[in-house]
Amino acid sequence: MNSSIGFLISLLFLLLFLFNLNSAIAYPYGRGCRGIDNQSYSARLDRVCYDCYNLFREPKIYLMCTQDCFTSDYFKACLDALFFDEDEVEYFKKMIKQLHGASPEF
């Protein structure tokens, strides 16, 4: 009985995550981006968050990583967790600046 309830709760969280993931991909400017629309940059930054989610398997990670147009502390933590080098981080900052309209503070 307890295992079936746990399974149903896990399934519910998975469905909610997939719904939020689909919404975030379909509407990147719902993430708080106010700069120039660049789907290539948005997709690349989104991939960082998705890879981070795959590393930790915690749905909140993906949502928090994409928050505020990729300027959250979670995005920076994901860059660190995925071992991006300094040059790559600088390139991501340029992408974020174009999408967000301002440089990230990390």
Secondary structure, DSSP 8 states (H G I E B T S, - for coil): -HHHHHHHHHHHHHHHHHHHHHHHHH-GGGGT--S---HHHHHHHHHHHHHHHHHH--HHHHHHHHHHHHTSHHHHHHHHHTT--HHHHHHHHHHHHHHHSS----
